[in-house]
Structure formats: structure tokens, C-alpha cells
Amino acid sequence: MAEWKVDCRYYVGDRPCRFRRECEACPEYSPQGKRVLVLKIGALGDVLRTTPILPALHASPDPIHVTWVVGGEAFPLLDDHPRIDRLWVPGYETSARLEGERFDLVLSLDKDPYPTALASRVRATEHRGFGRDERGALIPLHPSARHAWDLGLSDRLKFFENERTYQDLIFEVAGLEWARQEYDLPSIGTNRDSGRRLLHELFGGDGPVVGFNTGAGGVFANKAWTVEGYAALAAQLAGEGVRVALLGGPAEGDRNRAIAEASRGAARDTGIHSLPAFAGIVAACDAVVTGDTLGMHLAIAAGVPAVVLFGSTCAQEIELYGRGEKIVTPIDCHPCYRRSCDISPSCQDLIRPETVLAAVRRSLGAPRA
């Protein structure tokens, strides 16, 4: 009777593994080693800027097996990641399977109810990050998460005293050494060529392409720059031989059409695409102008210089890795993370096109990763 090595990372159980060999003397046998569960489901941008932990986890010469539970929106960008052995989405089956397993380390890096409740139930030698106590209250599972816990509860700490980036903080929570590791998203590189082809079909000719990622979601107020600002910037850049590509999804359709019209055709809309295709278009740009949103994280992950405009959110938490620039509104009440705001002129109104133009010029001359 054959002996099956159920501790192999390629073992499936109900069918042969991808190598379709029996286990005895199989040269592909790879023991799982240290079993790590990562619970980082959303928001999408936060998932992307959590990926630097992957090379840090794999820095040890000893084998490691990583299971990551991620939201369905981010799944296409992490699918087939070479440093993730199992990529699962939230749901009953995922919860049931995880509660039947045991891990060496659980990294619970969200503060939302589902992942924190799950983290408190999964058996592991060590838990780090955030969980729930018997009353359902959010708590740190390890002293390493205490500072990040405090930041979420204190506007004084988050808005005015903290100077550390998200990655620096999340590495502390995970018990890893922060050495400015880059985003780890190989899928972006695989879609860059298709992005280049689309931009060539849209513009033809020569000259740098600057992408305008014009939206910023609907959770916080004043994360997106004004239509008038983008249109004025597009006209100025077009006069200097720069091609301007409008980026976004379904929510930015009307906004991008308004910018294209106001710029008298200096900016052209790239259309609506799947998330991997959108990432490839961002990666194909020579620079990106964006708010604190998904397009910013994709540009950072692709090594594209990003000029990031900050209204209501914290600029100090964003790591640009020395590429691009941050432009922070001069308004006194920044940052605020308000869900709505009736102040006029708003924080984004106060960011001037000439300021952004100067930053774009400098970024076009900056090296890419």
C-alpha cells in the first residue's frame, strides 16, 4: 500500500497533486514547515500594502506554509502568488476548515468583526494582531499590537503624533523586522505589457504618459481632487507633449467624461477594465496623479512615481519608497477622516494645479523601481 505524505504543501487529498506523482521518492516533496495564517481581508488598498510581509515571512531558510484569507475584490491580484500556498475568501467553508486546523502563527491584521472573531477561535501556538474577547470587544492579541490599537482609538495619536507608515506599524504588529520591503504583487508585472498596448492604441506616437486616477471611493469626504484641477493640469501637460490617461472604474465614468470635456480633449479616458487589467494600465504609465486610494497603491506596487494629493487622510502613513511626492492640503483641519464635509472651499479645492504640475515634472524625471 502506498504511503502518502500529507504534510507536503502540494498534497490535495481527493486527487493527485499537480505533479501527478505518487509520494514515494517524489523529487517535488516539500514539507509545509511553519504554518502561518494571514487574516487580511480589506480594504483593497490595505491588502496591497500588507503584501510586504510575504518576503519578510519567507526570509527564514526554514520552510513556511502561508494561508491568506482575503476579500473577493483583492483575490485576482493575489491569485497564484508564489509566496501564498492557499488563498481563500471569507465564508462558511473557510471558517469551518480553519477552525479544524492548527497553525504555528496567526496574523490577524484587520479590525473588522469577521476576521477578528475568527482569529480568536483558530487554534495556534501564537496569535498576533487583533481579536475579540468574551464580550465581543476588539482587543490586541499580543503586546506587539498595542500601539496600533491605541492609534485607532486616539485622534491625537493618529492625526498629530504618529509619523510612522502603515507598513512600519503592521510589521510591528506581525513581529517582523521592517526594512522598507516593497509591495509584493507579481501579478502587476504580468499585466504591464497589455497596459502598454492599450495606451499605445489610445494615443499612438511618442511622449510620456501620465495617468490621472481621478476617483477615491465614497467612504471618506474629500479624498479626490476637483474636476477643474484635473482638467487644468491635463491642458498644461498636453502643452508640454505629455499624454494624459484618465483611470478609474464604473464610479468614475461621469467624472472622467467631465474632465476630458473640460480639458478640451487633452485627457483621454482609458475605459473600464477588470482589476488585473486596470493594474496593468497603471503600471504602464510613466507617472500617476492620484488621491489616497487604490490607484495610488497600484502605482506604488508597480514602481511608478506617484504624485499623491491628500485632503482628509494622513499623508504620513503612506510609504512612497522614494518615488513621487506627497502634496498635502494647506487647510487647518487636515487630517480629519470625516465621512461628510460642507466646508467651502474644501481641502481639495486648496490644492493648486501649478503645485501638482511642478511635482509631475519632477516625477517624470525620477527613476522607476
C-alpha positions as CSV (number, residue, x, y, z in Angstrom):
1,M,0.0,0.0,0.0
2,A,1.3,3.4,-1.0
3,E,2.3,5.9,1.7
4,W,1.1,9.4,1.2
5,K,2.9,12.5,2.6
6,V,0.0,14.6,3.9
7,D,2.4,17.2,5.2
8,C,3.6,18.2,1.7
9,R,2.5,21.6,0.6
10,Y,1.3,20.1,-2.7
11,Y,-0.9,17.5,-1.1
12,V,-4.6,17.8,-2.2
13,G,-6.2,14.7,-0.7
14,D,-9.1,13.9,-3.0
15,R,-7.0,13.8,-6.2
16,P,-3.4,13.6,-7.3
17,C,-1.2,16.7,-6.8
18,R,-0.3,19.0,-9.7
19,F,2.8,16.9,-10.4
20,R,0.6,13.7,-10.7
21,R,3.3,11.5,-9.0
22,E,2.9,9.1,-6.1
23,C,4.7,10.3,-3.0
24,E,7.4,7.7,-2.7
25,A,10.7,9.2,-3.9
26,C,9.0,12.2,-5.4
27,P,11.6,14.9,-6.0
28,E,8.9,17.6,-5.6
29,Y,8.2,16.7,-1.9
30,S,8.1,19.9,0.1
31,P,7.1,19.8,3.8
32,Q,4.9,22.7,4.9
33,G,7.2,23.6,7.8
34,K,5.9,26.6,9.9
35,R,2.2,27.1,9.2
36,V,1.1,30.8,9.1
37,L,-2.4,32.1,8.7
38,V,-2.8,35.7,7.5
39,L,-6.2,37.3,8.0
40,K,-6.2,40.5,5.9
41,I,-9.5,40.8,4.0
42,G,-10.0,44.5,3.2
43,A,-9.9,47.3,2.3
44,L,-8.4,46.6,-1.0
45,G,-5.6,49.2,-0.7
46,D,-4.7,48.0,2.7
47,V,-4.4,44.4,1.4
48,L,-1.9,45.5,-1.2
49,R,0.2,47.4,1.3
50,T,0.2,44.4,3.6
51,T,1.9,42.3,0.9
52,P,5.5,43.4,2.0
53,I,5.1,40.9,4.9
54,L,5.3,38.0,2.4
55,P,9.0,38.3,1.6
56,A,9.7,39.0,5.3
57,L,7.9,35.8,6.3
58,H,9.9,33.8,3.7
59,A,13.2,35.4,4.7
60,S,14.0,32.4,7.0
61,P,15.7,29.4,5.3
62,D,13.3,27.1,7.1
63,P,10.1,26.1,5.1
64,I,6.9,28.1,5.7
65,H,3.4,27.5,4.5
66,V,1.1,30.6,4.2
67,T,-2.7,30.6,4.1
68,W,-4.2,34.0,3.4
69,V,-7.9,34.9,3.8
70,V,-8.6,37.9,1.5
71,G,-11.7,39.6,0.2
72,G,-13.0,38.6,-3.2
73,E,-12.2,42.0,-4.7
74,A,-8.5,41.5,-4.0
75,F,-8.4,37.8,-4.9
76,P,-7.5,38.3,-8.6
77,L,-4.3,40.3,-7.7
78,L,-3.1,37.7,-5.2
79,D,-4.2,34.6,-7.1
80,D,-1.3,32.2,-7.9
81,H,1.1,34.3,-5.8
82,P,4.3,32.2,-5.4
83,R,4.5,33.0,-1.7
84,I,0.9,32.2,-0.8
85,D,0.2,28.4,-0.6
86,R,-3.6,28.8,-0.1
87,L,-5.7,31.9,-0.9
88,W,-9.2,31.7,0.5
89,V,-12.1,34.1,0.6
90,P,-14.3,34.6,3.7
91,G,-17.3,32.3,4.1
92,Y,-18.7,29.3,6.0
93,E,-16.4,26.8,4.3
94,T,-13.3,28.8,5.1
95,S,-14.3,29.3,8.7
96,A,-15.1,25.6,9.2
97,R,-11.8,24.5,7.7
98,L,-9.7,26.9,9.7
99,E,-11.3,26.0,13.0
100,G,-10.4,22.4,12.3
101,E,-6.7,23.1,11.7
102,R,-3.9,24.3,13.8
103,F,-1.2,26.9,12.9
104,D,2.1,28.0,14.3
105,L,1.2,31.6,13.8
106,V,-2.0,33.6,13.2
107,L,-1.6,37.2,11.9
108,S,-4.9,38.9,12.4
109,L,-4.3,42.3,10.7
110,D,-7.8,43.6,10.3
111,K,-10.1,45.1,13.0
112,D,-13.4,44.1,11.4
113,P,-15.8,41.7,13.1
114,Y,-15.4,38.6,10.9
115,P,-11.6,38.3,10.8
116,T,-11.1,39.3,14.5
117,A,-13.8,36.8,15.7
118,L,-12.3,34.1,13.5
119,A,-8.8,34.8,14.8
120,S,-9.9,34.3,18.4
121,R,-11.3,30.8,17.5
122,V,-8.5,29.4,15.3
123,R,-6.0,27.3,17.3
124,A,-2.4,28.4,17.0
125,T,0.8,28.4,19.0
126,E,1.0,32.2,18.7
127,H,-1.6,34.8,17.8
128,R,-0.6,38.3,16.8
129,G,-2.8,41.2,15.8
130,F,-6.4,41.8,16.8
131,G,-9.2,39.6,18.1
132,R,-12.3,39.6,20.2
133,D,-12.8,38.9,23.9
134,E,-15.8,37.2,25.5
135,R,-17.8,40.4,25.3
136,G,-17.1,40.8,21.6
137,A,-14.8,43.8,22.2
138,L,-11.9,44.4,19.9
139,I,-8.6,43.7,21.7
140,P,-4.9,43.2,20.8
141,L,-4.0,39.5,20.9
142,H,-0.3,40.3,21.6
143,P,1.6,43.2,23.1
144,S,3.0,44.0,19.6
145,A,-0.4,45.2,18.5
146,R,-0.9,47.6,21.4
147,H,0.4,50.7,19.7
148,A,-1.7,50.1,16.5
149,W,-4.7,49.5,18.8
150,D,-4.1,52.8,20.5
151,L,-3.8,54.7,17.2
152,G,-7.2,53.5,16.2
153,L,-8.7,54.9,19.4
154,S,-7.0,58.2,19.7
155,D,-7.3,61.1,17.1
156,R,-4.4,62.8,19.0
157,L,-2.1,59.9,18.3
158,K,-3.2,59.1,14.8
159,F,-3.6,62.6,13.4
160,F,-0.9,64.6,15.2
161,E,1.7,62.4,16.8
162,N,2.2,59.4,14.6
163,E,4.9,59.7,12.0
164,R,5.2,56.0,11.1
165,T,3.9,54.5,7.8
166,Y,1.3,51.8,7.7
167,Q,3.9,49.2,6.7
168,D,6.1,50.1,9.6
169,L,3.1,49.7,12.0
170,I,1.8,46.4,10.5
171,F,5.3,44.9,10.6
172,E,5.4,45.7,14.3
173,V,2.0,44.1,14.8
174,A,3.2,40.9,12.9
175,G,6.5,40.8,14.9
176,L,8.6,41.2,11.7
177,E,11.6,43.5,11.0
178,W,10.6,46.5,8.9
179,A,13.3,47.2,6.3
180,R,11.2,49.1,3.8
181,Q,10.2,46.0,1.9
182,E,8.4,46.8,-1.3
183,Y,4.8,45.7,-2.1
184,D,4.9,42.0,-3.3
185,L,2.5,41.8,-6.3
186,P,3.9,39.8,-9.2
187,S,0.6,39.9,-11.0
188,I,1.1,43.5,-11.8
189,G,4.2,42.8,-13.9
190,T,2.4,40.2,-15.9
191,N,-0.3,42.7,-16.9
192,R,2.0,45.6,-17.7
193,D,2.5,44.7,-21.4
194,S,-1.2,44.6,-22.0
195,G,-1.4,48.0,-20.4
196,R,1.3,49.4,-22.7
197,R,-0.6,48.0,-25.7
198,L,-3.8,49.7,-24.6
199,L,-2.1,53.1,-24.1
200,H,-0.4,52.8,-27.5
201,E,-3.7,52.1,-29.2
202,L,-5.2,55.1,-27.3
203,F,-2.5,57.6,-28.0
204,G,0.0,56.3,-30.6
205,G,3.0,58.4,-31.1
206,D,5.7,59.2,-28.5
207,G,6.0,61.1,-25.2
208,P,5.5,60.2,-21.6
209,V,2.1,59.1,-20.3
210,V,0.7,60.4,-17.0
211,G,-2.2,58.6,-15.5
212,F,-4.9,60.5,-13.6
213,N,-6.6,58.3,-11.1
214,T,-9.5,60.6,-10.6
215,G,-11.7,58.8,-8.0
216,A,-11.2,58.0,-4.4
217,G,-14.2,55.8,-3.2
218,G,-17.1,57.0,-1.2
219,V,-16.2,56.3,2.4
220,F,-14.3,59.5,3.4
221,A,-15.0,63.0,2.2
222,N,-12.6,65.0,0.1
223,K,-10.2,62.2,-1.0
224,A,-10.5,63.1,-4.7
225,W,-9.2,66.2,-6.4
226,T,-11.5,68.5,-8.3
227,V,-12.6,68.1,-11.9
228,E,-11.4,71.6,-12.6
229,G,-8.0,70.9,-11.1
230,Y,-7.5,67.7,-13.2
231,A,-8.7,69.4,-16.4
232,A,-6.4,72.4,-15.9
233,L,-3.4,70.1,-15.2
234,A,-4.2,68.0,-18.3
235,A,-4.2,71.0,-20.5
236,Q,-0.9,72.2,-19.1
237,L,0.8,68.8,-19.5
238,A,-0.6,68.3,-23.1
239,G,1.0,71.6,-24.0
240,E,4.4,70.1,-22.9
241,G,4.0,66.9,-25.0
242,V,2.7,64.7,-22.2
243,R,-0.2,62.3,-22.9
244,V,-2.8,62.2,-20.2
245,A,-4.7,59.0,-19.5
246,L,-7.8,59.0,-17.3
247,L,-8.0,56.0,-15.0
248,G,-10.9,54.6,-13.0
249,G,-13.8,52.2,-12.8
250,P,-17.6,52.4,-13.2
251,A,-17.9,55.0,-10.5
252,E,-15.5,57.4,-12.3
253,G,-17.3,57.3,-15.7
254,D,-19.1,60.6,-15.4
255,R,-16.2,62.3,-13.7
256,N,-13.7,61.2,-16.3
257,R,-16.0,62.4,-19.1
258,A,-16.3,65.8,-17.4
259,I,-12.5,66.1,-17.1
260,A,-12.0,65.1,-20.8
261,E,-14.5,67.6,-21.9
262,A,-13.2,70.4,-19.7
263,S,-9.6,69.7,-20.8
264,R,-10.8,70.0,-24.5
265,G,-9.6,66.5,-25.2
266,A,-6.1,66.9,-23.6
267,A,-7.1,63.9,-21.3
268,R,-8.4,60.7,-22.7
269,D,-10.4,58.1,-20.9
270,T,-8.9,54.5,-20.8
271,G,-12.3,52.9,-20.1
272,I,-13.4,50.3,-17.6
273,H,-11.4,47.1,-17.1
274,S,-11.0,44.2,-14.8
275,L,-8.8,44.8,-11.7
276,P,-5.8,43.0,-13.1
277,A,-6.1,44.9,-16.4
278,F,-6.5,48.2,-14.6
279,A,-3.4,47.4,-12.6
280,G,-1.5,46.8,-15.9
281,I,-2.6,50.2,-17.2
282,V,-1.4,51.9,-14.1
283,A,1.9,50.0,-14.3
284,A,2.4,51.1,-17.9
285,C,2.2,54.9,-17.0
286,D,5.3,57.0,-16.5
287,A,3.8,58.7,-13.6
288,V,0.4,58.8,-11.8
289,V,-1.5,61.6,-10.2
290,T,-3.9,60.2,-7.6
291,G,-5.6,60.6,-4.3
292,D,-5.1,58.3,-1.3
293,T,-6.8,55.3,-3.0
294,L,-6.4,52.1,-4.9
295,G,-4.7,53.6,-7.9
296,M,-2.0,55.0,-5.6
297,H,-1.3,51.6,-4.1
298,L,-1.1,50.0,-7.6
299,A,1.3,52.7,-8.7
300,I,3.5,52.2,-5.7
301,A,3.4,48.4,-6.2
302,A,4.4,48.8,-9.9
303,G,7.2,51.2,-9.0
304,V,5.6,54.1,-10.9
305,P,6.3,57.5,-9.4
306,A,3.1,58.8,-7.8
307,V,2.0,62.3,-7.1
308,V,-0.5,61.8,-4.2
309,L,-2.9,64.5,-3.2
310,F,-4.0,64.4,0.4
311,G,-7.2,66.0,1.7
312,S,-8.9,64.3,4.7
313,T,-6.5,61.4,5.2
314,C,-3.0,61.0,6.8
315,A,-0.1,61.5,4.5
316,Q,2.5,60.3,7.0
317,E,1.1,56.7,6.8
318,I,1.9,56.4,3.1
319,E,5.2,54.9,2.0
320,L,6.3,56.0,-1.5
321,Y,9.7,54.3,-1.3
322,G,11.4,57.5,-2.6
323,R,9.3,57.7,-5.8
324,G,7.0,60.6,-6.4
325,E,5.7,63.2,-4.0
326,K,3.0,63.9,-1.5
327,I,1.0,67.1,-1.8
328,V,-0.9,67.9,1.4
329,T,-3.7,70.4,1.5
330,P,-2.9,73.6,3.5
331,I,-6.2,73.6,5.3
332,D,-6.0,73.8,9.1
333,C,-8.4,70.9,9.8
334,H,-6.4,68.3,7.9
335,P,-6.5,65.4,8.6
336,C,-10.0,64.5,9.8
337,Y,-11.3,61.3,8.2
338,R,-14.8,62.8,8.0
339,R,-17.5,60.9,6.2
340,S,-19.1,64.2,5.1
341,C,-18.0,67.8,4.9
342,D,-19.6,71.1,4.0
343,I,-16.6,73.4,4.4
344,S,-16.0,75.6,1.3
345,P,-13.5,75.9,-0.2
346,S,-12.7,72.3,0.7
347,C,-9.3,70.9,1.5
348,Q,-9.0,69.6,-2.1
349,D,-10.1,72.9,-3.6
350,L,-7.0,74.5,-2.0
351,I,-4.6,72.2,-3.9
352,R,-3.4,74.3,-6.9
353,P,-2.8,72.9,-10.4
354,E,0.6,74.6,-10.6
355,T,1.7,72.9,-7.4
356,V,0.8,69.5,-8.9
357,L,2.3,70.4,-12.3
358,A,5.7,71.0,-10.7
359,A,5.6,67.7,-8.8
360,V,4.6,65.8,-12.0
361,R,7.5,67.4,-13.9
362,R,9.9,66.2,-11.1
363,S,8.4,62.8,-11.0
364,L,8.8,62.2,-14.8
365,G,12.5,62.7,-14.3
366,A,12.6,60.3,-11.3
367,P,13.8,56.7,-11.5
368,R,11.3,53.8,-11.5
369,A,11.6,50.7,-9.4
